[in-house]
Amino acid sequence: MSYDGYTTFSVAVAHGIARVVIDNGDINLFDAMMFGELARVAGVLAVDDNVRVVVLSSANPDFFIAHFDVSLILQFPTGQQVSPTELNAFHAMCEAFRTMPKATIAVIEGRVGGGGSELALSCDMRFALSGKAVFNQPEVALGIIPGGSGTVRLSRLIGRSRSLEVVLGCDDISADLAESWGWVNRSMAAADLWPHVNNLAARIASFPAHAVAAAKASVLRSDKEIVPDLIAEGAAFQATLGAPAAREAMQRFMSSGGQTPQGELRLGALAGELGEFTA
């Protein structure tokens, strides 16, 4: 299959491994173009018999993916919505990476937040660069919630109390702490990270594809009620958009350095400064 024509990332397939390298501006902002292209490539990868493992990484040493474009969220409709009965488009894209009959691996070497974190959470495995990778779900500080699967996936990975610390605190989480909580498989030194990921991907790709797919599907059956919970999360996210405080917080975020390299490199601090009662 052809993987030409993508503008926000490149795809190279060899020896059963598809390497998707994200490269979308200064902070790898999760904009409309990246979203559409990731949704499209997920569908192609899922049915490509030449692919047994998908490895997501970034060409930007400072950012895996910053988060979803807040300027686009500000354009989302805020009126009364009909209760959804199906996954929204972002959830469907994330679910494609979780459910495709291939192993999906995210390699996080820089910052990842919001929707970028939710994409990584949707992958089967996550490996992080110790001392450099940083995780954040900043949405509550912006008056909304992690609406792209974050509340659903974090609670299953790291438990209720820790997921609430992440979601309500909107603060930076280091790679080593993320490992200790079970957010990532391993936090590894630079000399060890890619050798480990490459060896693991090659091992999985060398095994019979039908067995890999069956084993993954069997493990995924332990994820109970994922789709109903995602639908409920999507409705809750939509409901927050109508609050005047949400629009004010998102606009304040943008005017305070959000979506610039300088602001995003201190996302946890910036989120804290958005609070209504910050001294």
Secondary structure as the mmCIF struct_conf table of DSSP 4:
data_model
#
loop_
_struct_conf.conf_type_id
_struct_conf.id
_struct_conf.beg_label_comp_id
_struct_conf.beg_label_asym_id
_struct_conf.beg_label_seq_id
_struct_conf.end_label_comp_id
_struct_conf.end_label_asym_id
_struct_conf.end_label_seq_id
BEND BEND1 THR A 7 THR A 8
STRN STRN1 PHE A 9 ALA A 14
TURN_TY1_P TURN_TY1_P1 HIS A 15 GLY A 16
STRN STRN2 ILE A 17 ILE A 22
TURN_TY1_P TURN_TY1_P2 GLY A 25 ASN A 28
STRN STRN3 PHE A 30 PHE A 30
HELX_RH_AL_P HELX_RH_AL_P1 ALA A 32 VAL A 47
TURN_TY1_P TURN_TY1_P3 ASP A 49 ASN A 50
BEND BEND2 ARG A 52 ARG A 52
STRN STRN4 VAL A 53 SER A 58
BEND BEND3 ALA A 59 ALA A 59
BEND BEND4 PRO A 61 ASP A 62
STRN STRN5 PHE A 63 ILE A 65
STRN STRN6 PHE A 68 PHE A 68
HELX_RH_AL_P HELX_RH_AL_P2 VAL A 70 ILE A 73
TURN_TY1_P TURN_TY1_P4 LEU A 74 GLN A 75
BEND BEND5 PHE A 76 PHE A 76
BEND BEND6 GLY A 79 GLY A 79
HELX_LH_PP_P HELX_LH_PP_P1 VAL A 82 PRO A 84
BEND BEND7 GLU A 86 GLU A 86
HELX_RH_AL_P HELX_RH_AL_P3 ALA A 89 THR A 99
BEND BEND8 MET A 100 LYS A 102
STRN STRN7 ALA A 103 ILE A 108
BEND BEND9 GLY A 110 GLY A 110
STRN STRN8 ARG A 111 GLY A 113
HELX_RH_AL_P HELX_RH_AL_P4 GLY A 114 SER A 122
BEND BEND10 CYS A 123 ASP A 124
STRN STRN9 MET A 125 LEU A 129
TURN_TY1_P TURN_TY1_P5 SER A 130 LYS A 132
STRN STRN10 VAL A 134 ASN A 136
HELX_RH_3T_P HELX_RH_3T_P1 GLU A 139 LEU A 142
TURN_TY1_P TURN_TY1_P6 GLY A 143 GLY A 143
BEND BEND11 ILE A 144 ILE A 144
TURN_TY1_P TURN_TY1_P7 GLY A 147 SER A 149
HELX_RH_AL_P HELX_RH_AL_P5 GLY A 150 ILE A 158
HELX_RH_AL_P HELX_RH_AL_P6 ARG A 160 GLY A 169
STRN STRN11 ILE A 173 SER A 174
HELX_RH_AL_P HELX_RH_AL_P7 ALA A 175 TRP A 181
TURN_TY1_P TURN_TY1_P8 GLY A 182 GLY A 182
BEND BEND12 TRP A 183 ASN A 185
STRN STRN12 ARG A 186 MET A 188
HELX_RH_AL_P HELX_RH_AL_P8 ALA A 190 SER A 206
BEND BEND13 PHE A 207 PHE A 207
HELX_RH_AL_P HELX_RH_AL_P9 ALA A 209 LEU A 220
TURN_TY1_P TURN_TY1_P9 ARG A 221 SER A 222
BEND BEND14 ASP A 223 ASP A 223
TURN_TY1_P TURN_TY1_P10 LYS A 224 GLU A 225
HELX_RH_AL_P HELX_RH_AL_P10 ILE A 226 THR A 240
TURN_TY1_P TURN_TY1_P11 LEU A 241 GLY A 242
HELX_RH_AL_P HELX_RH_AL_P11 PRO A 244 SER A 255
TURN_TY1_P TURN_TY1_P12 SER A 256 GLN A 259
BEND BEND15 THR A 260 THR A 260
HELX_RH_AL_P HELX_RH_AL_P12 PRO A 261 GLU A 264
TURN_TY1_P TURN_TY1_P13 LEU A 265 ARG A 266
HELX_RH_AL_P HELX_RH_AL_P13 LEU A 267 GLU A 273
TURN_TY1_P TURN_TY1_P14 LEU A 274 LEU A 274
TURN_TY1_P TURN_TY1_P15 GLU A 276 PHE A 277
#
